[in-house]
């Protein structure tokens, strides 16, 4: 899977390294089903690790030198982006609008946002009021 700095990812596995030195340095771990943004990508042979904007841990000495512990890329997947505006436009009634139509469309829009948020099953700052479900 291809990743890049600035990309949003979701933690899909919160079981990280059992290496004693690594775990002693990490103060904050990613939370399952939560979205993060990649700040740095570290490659050490076959291992690819992420440092995240939302989590900053202290630096320590590793075999490769002084650095912040990175989280295994296999524990993340890219965030699936869907533009909800396309669906909201489908909810707008055509023709003359009555107050009942507007309230009905608003209720349908909120229901659609809830379904959309549940389909993401992540904390999405673009959807205020909808946290992890």
C-alpha positions in Angstrom: 0.0 0.0 0.0 1.3 3.4 -0.9 1.3 6.2 1.8 2.6 9.8 1.8 3.2 12.6 4.3 0.0 14.6 4.9 -2.3 11.6 4.1 -5.1 10.8 6.5 -5.1 7.2 7.8 -7.3 5.2 10.2 -5.9 2.9 12.9 -7.3 -0.5 12.2 -5.1 -2.5 14.7 -4.1 -1.1 18.1 -1.7 -4.0 18.9 1.8 -2.4 18.4 5.4 -3.6 18.9 6.2 -5.5 22.1 9.9 -4.2 22.0 10.7 -3.1 25.5 12.7 0.0 24.5 10.1 1.1 22.0 7.2 0.7 24.4 9.1 2.6 27.2 9.5 5.6 24.9 5.9 5.7 23.6 3.7 7.8 25.8 0.7 8.0 23.5 -0.6 5.2 21.3 -3.1 5.5 18.3 -6.6 4.6 19.2 -8.5 2.0 17.2 -10.8 3.4 14.5 -9.5 6.9 14.9 -8.2 9.1 12.0 -4.7 10.5 12.0 -2.5 12.5 9.6 1.0 11.2 8.6 3.7 13.6 9.7 6.8 11.4 8.9 7.5 8.1 7.3 10.4 6.0 8.5 11.7 3.0 6.5 14.0 0.5 8.1 14.4 -2.5 5.8 11.0 -4.1 5.3 9.5 -2.1 8.2 7.6 1.1 7.4 6.6 3.3 10.3 4.5 6.5 10.7 4.9 9.5 13.0 1.6 11.2 13.3 0.7 14.9 13.6 -1.8 14.1 16.4 0.7 12.1 18.5 4.2 13.3 19.4 6.3 11.0 21.6 9.8 11.7 23.0 12.9 10.9 21.0 15.2 8.1 22.1 18.3 6.2 20.7 17.5 3.3 18.4 19.9 1.3 16.2 19.4 3.9 13.4 20.1 6.8 15.7 18.1 9.3 17.7 14.5 9.4 16.7 10.8 9.4 17.7 9.3 5.9 17.8 7.1 5.3 14.7 4.0 3.2 14.4 3.9 0.2 12.0 2.1 1.2 8.8 0.4 -2.2 8.7 -1.8 -1.0 11.6 -3.3 1.7 9.4 -5.4 2.1 6.2 -6.1 5.2 4.2 -9.2 7.2 5.1 -11.9 6.6 2.5 -13.1 10.0 1.3 -16.7 10.4 0.2 -18.2 13.8 -0.6 -21.6 13.9 1.2 -22.7 17.0 -0.8 -23.7 14.7 -3.7 -26.1 12.9 -1.4 -27.4 16.1 0.2 -28.4 17.4 -3.3 -30.5 14.3 -3.8 -32.5 15.2 -0.7 -33.6 18.7 -2.0 -37.2 18.5 -3.1 -37.9 19.7 -6.6 -40.7 22.2 -7.4 -42.4 24.5 -4.9 -41.1 24.1 -1.4 -43.4 24.2 1.6 -42.2 24.6 5.2 -43.1 20.9 5.6 -40.8 20.0 2.7 -37.9 21.9 4.2 -38.3 20.3 7.6 -38.6 16.9 6.0 -35.5 17.5 3.9 -33.6 18.6 7.0 -34.5 15.5 8.9 -33.6 13.3 5.9 -30.3 15.1 5.6 -29.5 14.5 9.3 -30.4 10.8 9.0 -28.1 10.6 5.9 -25.3 12.2 7.8 -25.7 9.7 10.6 -25.6 6.8 8.1 -22.6 8.3 6.5 -20.8 8.7 9.8 -21.5 5.2 10.8 -20.2 3.9 7.4 -16.9 5.7 8.2 -16.8 4.3 11.7 -14.0 6.8 12.6 -13.8 10.2 14.3 -14.2 12.6 11.5 -13.7 16.3 12.3 -15.6 17.2 9.1 -18.7 15.9 10.7 -19.3 18.0 13.8 -21.2 16.2 16.5 -20.4 12.8 15.2 -17.7 10.9 17.1 -16.8 7.2 17.0 -19.9 5.0 16.9 
